[in-house]
Amino acid sequence: MPPEPHILYCHCAFTELVPRQAREAVLRGLAEAGLEFEAVADLCELAARRDPALGRLVGRGGLRIIACRPRAVRWMMEWAGAPLPGAGAEVLDLRADSPEAILRAVLAGRREAARGPRRAPSVETLQADLEAAPEREGAWVPWFPVIDYGRCKACKQCLNFCLFGTYSLDEGGRVRVTSPEKCKTNCPACARVCPELAIIFPKHAGGPIDGSEVTEADLERRDVRLGIEAHSREDIYAALRGRGRRGPGRGRDSR
């Protein structure tokens, strides 16, 4: 019999895109069900560090990630050096689905543990620990882009547009996000000049820049695809230089 899927829960502690009540409900449901799970304050932060723990989790097989948009999570894990397999990994979207739906999906087909339910940890203590990350002195807000190479056509507009050195070319001439910490917090401008909508900001408030699936209608939306010319007319470079590293809203797009 194959092993039960193991669970990685992201608290998305640096944003309010998932309401606190919903996050608490999922944490409490996981704990009260007696499930073994790993809870991290912010999956984006782990990915930005390319934390080896991500590769170990994926290598165990049967991974379920409770986080945000599946497309965002898959390409972020790819970039972090821990690519998710085509089968045997599932991403559950806490921004789209209710806590009840998330918990039903996690519990579906679960085998009962032979030794009975485990003692549930204190959800309040766990949540307090997870939410402490953004309060650390000088904590970096893990706002940065990842590239959907299933859509990218290697036009290099993002590389040429970005002022901050977030992108560079790899040995094969492909654009890569090489300095995520240099990205301007709350700025999705490079995603707006991408003609294929291949650039994802997992902490963006709206789709498809947040990693939602791209539709034909999205490709026609002027509020998503403005083009370099439009940004130039707005003197976007002056605006970016004047923007602080930390904008309002803890991860919300302020543009």
BELNOR-V360015 format. One record per backbone hydrogen bond with DSSP energy under -0.5 kcal/mol. NH is the residue of the N-H (numbers start at 1). CO is the residue of the C=O. Records with the same first field share a line. If there is no record, write none. Layout:
NH=CO  CO
This chain:
6=62
7=36
8=64
9=38
10=8  66
11=9  40
13=41
15=12
19=17
22=19
23=19
24=20
25=21
26=22
27=23
28=24
29=25
30=26
31=27
32=28
33=29
34=31
35=30
37=35
38=7
39=37
40=9
46=42
47=43
48=44
49=45
50=47
51=46
54=51
55=51
56=52
57=53
58=54
59=55
60=56  57
61=58
63=88
64=6
65=90
66=8  64
67=65  92
71=211
73=69
74=70
75=71
76=72
77=73
78=74
79=75
80=76
81=78
82=77
90=63
92=65  90
94=67  92
96=93
97=93
102=98
103=99
104=100
105=101
106=102
107=103
108=104
110=107
116=113
123=121
126=122
127=123
128=124
129=125
130=126
131=127
132=129
133=130
135=132
136=132  133
139=136
142=140
143=141
144=142
146=200
148=198
149=147
151=148
152=148
160=156
161=157
162=158
168=176
170=174
173=170
176=168
178=166  176
179=166
182=179
183=180
185=183
187=184
188=186
191=188
192=188
193=189
194=190
195=193
197=194
200=146
201=209
202=200
204=201
210=206
211=208
219=215
220=216  217
221=217  218
224=221
225=221
226=192  224
227=192
230=226
231=227
232=228
233=229
234=230
235=232
236=231
239=235
240=236
241=237
242=238
243=239  240
247=245
250=247
254=186
